[in-house]
Amino acid sequence: MNLNLLYALDAILRSRTLTEAGRSVSLSQPAMSMSLRRLRDHFRDELVLYRGADRQLTALGEALRPHIARVMRDVTQAFGLSLDFDPLAARRSISIAADEAIELMFLRSVVPDILRAGPGLDVRLAPFHYGSVDRMFDEGVDIAIVPEMMAGPTTNILPLFDHGLVGMICDRHPTFGDSLSLREYRDGRHAALVEDAERIASFAQSDTPPFSDRRIVVRTGHCAMLPHLVIGTDLIVTASNWLTQYFASILPVRLVDLPVPGELMRMVAAWPEHRSNDPLIHWLLDRIVDRIDWLNAPLPRYQRR
């Protein structure tokens, strides 16, 4: 097979029309039509159907999209790779993935450092997918900040910090003190993240007592929504201790000890194995590590007016 057809296939799978696909790879309409015929012959499938202004990929076409996109990203990285990385001269995009809590608490200090050190760089905070980090790497992520449990056996990782679980309630909760008894925790009403995020945020303990015995009456997909759900209510939130400390410093909520201490979770920076020697990756890791001390700095206490 002529590997130049990969460029045509990638363009066809991404573009709305065959003309647009040809334009993106500098091929004329007849040349693009010839490439499509050769691809259809090779795969023994139509791949894409054009009906007027509508375009529809076949099942095989849909299945090929992520594979071809990954191949093209690897090709681009291979031809663009240099043994040196000069942030002052670089002109490129950087993609970092982390869940909402890490973005809010940590990357908000890392991103300005990157932009200051590399004036020609731009940063994309990519969508975070719970499960394996491979999907994020397939979508072009340079570094993902994830719980260690999400990193695969061949993934490169750098440990960053540990954190544990704590309860968060309204600072004027009518009945709870500085800690929760097992009965109070089980009988209370709870707010939590959606199930996939909860499994990670609760350190894989959400299926074991007392976490599994909670009466969850509200679920949200956003970490930043959790403290607002407890304000003025009797709800309990179980979340990361360093994230809730931040909320307690700016909102009328307070932290309480849980009846069962949770295990610590280690957060790591992860990057693909084939980019072990990529100087860009190591430069980014330096920027991230430089901010660990900032993350662990004490937060100002919330003062009610």
Salt bridges, closest charged atoms under 4 A:
ASP10 OD2 - ARG14 NE 2.97
GLU20 OE1 - ARG16 NE 3.29
GLU46 OE1 - ARG40 NE 3.62
GLU62 OE1 - ARG65 NH1 3.70
ASP74 OD1 - HIS274 NE2 3.82
ASP113 OD1 - ARG116 NH2 2.34
ASP113 OD2 - ARG291 NE 2.68
ASP138 OD2 - ARG70 NH1 3.19
GLU139 OE1 - HIS129 NE2 3.02
GLU139 OE2 - ARG135 NE 3.52
ASP142 OD1 - ARG92 NH2 3.80
ASP142 OD1 - ARG275 NH1 2.62
ASP162 OD1 - ARG266 NE 2.96
ASP171 OD2 - ARG304 NH2 2.89
ASP178 OD1 - ARG254 NH1 3.88
ASP187 OD2 - ARG183 NE 3.41
GLU195 OE2 - ARG219 NE 3.26
ASP196 OD1 - ARG199 NH1 2.75
GLU198 OE2 - ARG214 NH2 2.45
ASP213 OD2 - ARG186 NE 3.13
ASP234 OD1 - ARG189 NH2 2.99
ASP278 OD2 - ARG275 NH2 2.77
ASP290 OD2 - ARG287 NH2 3.52
